[in-house]
Amino acid sequence: MSKSSNKRTSLLLITLIALLLVGYKVVFVVSPEVEEVNPASVVRLEGMINQLNSINLTNSAVNDPKLDTLEDINQPLPSLPIGRENPFSSF
């Protein structure tokens, strides 16, 4: 090997290590981000939760006469042949 080939290999190795370090920091090292909580959004969220809690579900929607006119369109599943016992074995 010549000196220029050794220099290129060394430079490539150093660049690769630097990229790996940067990639590791970007992917695995997560800096904790403190998010400010807006009091107005908390109050709005509490109001939405209270509205959801006040919802009373009844069976009146299920007992609607329009639903009685619906037809069942279910079809039985076709019987398919069973494949090989070991799909990974050779033919």
Distance bins in CASP14 RR format, pairs under 12 A and 6 or more apart:
PFRMAT RR
TARGET T0000
AUTHOR 0000-0000-0000
RMODE 2
METHOD distances of the structure
MODEL  1
1 7 0 0 0 0 0 1 0 0 0 0 0
1 8 0 0 0 0 1 0 0 0 0 0 0
1 9 0 0 0 0 1 0 0 0 0 0 0
1 10 0 0 0 0 0 1 0 0 0 0 0
2 8 0 0 0 0 1 0 0 0 0 0 0
2 9 0 0 0 0 0 1 0 0 0 0 0
3 9 0 0 0 0 0 1 0 0 0 0 0
3 10 0 0 0 0 0 1 0 0 0 0 0
4 10 0 0 0 0 0 1 0 0 0 0 0
4 11 0 0 0 0 0 1 0 0 0 0 0
5 11 0 0 0 0 0 1 0 0 0 0 0
5 12 0 0 0 0 0 1 0 0 0 0 0
6 12 0 0 0 0 0 1 0 0 0 0 0
6 13 0 0 0 0 0 1 0 0 0 0 0
7 13 0 0 0 0 0 1 0 0 0 0 0
7 14 0 0 0 0 0 1 0 0 0 0 0
8 14 0 0 0 0 0 1 0 0 0 0 0
8 15 0 0 0 0 0 1 0 0 0 0 0
9 15 0 0 0 0 0 1 0 0 0 0 0
9 16 0 0 0 0 0 1 0 0 0 0 0
10 16 0 0 0 0 0 1 0 0 0 0 0
10 17 0 0 0 0 0 1 0 0 0 0 0
11 17 0 0 0 0 0 1 0 0 0 0 0
11 18 0 0 0 0 0 1 0 0 0 0 0
12 18 0 0 0 0 0 1 0 0 0 0 0
12 19 0 0 0 0 0 1 0 0 0 0 0
13 19 0 0 0 0 0 1 0 0 0 0 0
13 20 0 0 0 0 0 1 0 0 0 0 0
14 20 0 0 0 0 0 1 0 0 0 0 0
14 21 0 0 0 0 0 1 0 0 0 0 0
15 21 0 0 0 0 0 1 0 0 0 0 0
15 22 0 0 0 0 0 1 0 0 0 0 0
16 22 0 0 0 0 0 1 0 0 0 0 0
16 23 0 0 0 0 0 1 0 0 0 0 0
17 23 0 0 0 0 0 1 0 0 0 0 0
17 24 0 0 0 0 0 1 0 0 0 0 0
18 24 0 0 0 0 0 1 0 0 0 0 0
18 25 0 0 0 0 0 1 0 0 0 0 0
19 25 0 0 0 0 0 1 0 0 0 0 0
19 26 0 0 0 0 0 1 0 0 0 0 0
19 27 0 0 0 0 0 1 0 0 0 0 0
20 26 0 0 0 0 0 1 0 0 0 0 0
20 27 0 0 0 0 0 1 0 0 0 0 0
20 28 0 0 0 0 0 1 0 0 0 0 0
21 27 0 0 0 0 0 1 0 0 0 0 0
21 28 0 0 0 0 0 1 0 0 0 0 0
21 29 0 0 0 0 0 1 0 0 0 0 0
22 28 0 0 0 0 0 1 0 0 0 0 0
22 29 0 0 0 0 0 1 0 0 0 0 0
23 29 0 0 0 0 1 0 0 0 0 0 0
24 30 0 0 0 0 0 1 0 0 0 0 0
25 31 0 0 0 0 1 0 0 0 0 0 0
35 41 0 0 0 0 0 1 0 0 0 0 0
36 42 0 0 0 0 0 1 0 0 0 0 0
37 43 0 0 0 0 0 1 0 0 0 0 0
37 45 0 0 0 0 0 1 0 0 0 0 0
38 44 0 0 0 0 1 0 0 0 0 0 0
38 45 0 0 0 0 0 1 0 0 0 0 0
39 45 0 0 0 0 0 1 0 0 0 0 0
39 46 0 0 0 0 0 1 0 0 0 0 0
40 46 0 0 0 0 0 1 0 0 0 0 0
40 47 0 0 0 0 0 1 0 0 0 0 0
41 47 0 0 0 0 0 1 0 0 0 0 0
41 48 0 0 0 0 0 1 0 0 0 0 0
42 48 0 0 0 0 0 1 0 0 0 0 0
42 49 0 0 0 0 0 1 0 0 0 0 0
43 49 0 0 0 0 0 1 0 0 0 0 0
43 50 0 0 0 0 0 1 0 0 0 0 0
44 50 0 0 0 0 0 1 0 0 0 0 0
44 51 0 0 0 0 0 1 0 0 0 0 0
45 51 0 0 0 0 0 1 0 0 0 0 0
45 52 0 0 0 0 0 1 0 0 0 0 0
46 52 0 0 0 0 0 1 0 0 0 0 0
46 53 0 0 0 0 0 1 0 0 0 0 0
47 53 0 0 0 0 1 0 0 0 0 0 0
47 54 0 0 0 0 0 1 0 0 0 0 0
48 54 0 0 0 0 0 1 0 0 0 0 0
48 55 0 0 0 0 0 1 0 0 0 0 0
49 55 0 0 0 0 0 1 0 0 0 0 0
58 64 0 0 0 0 0 1 0 0 0 0 0
59 67 0 0 0 0 0 1 0 0 0 0 0
60 67 0 0 0 0 0 1 0 0 0 0 0
61 67 0 0 0 0 1 0 0 0 0 0 0
62 68 0 0 0 0 0 1 0 0 0 0 0
64 70 0 0 0 0 0 1 0 0 0 0 0
83 89 0 0 0 0 0 1 0 0 0 0 0
84 90 0 0 0 0 0 1 0 0 0 0 0
84 91 0 0 0 0 1 0 0 0 0 0 0
END
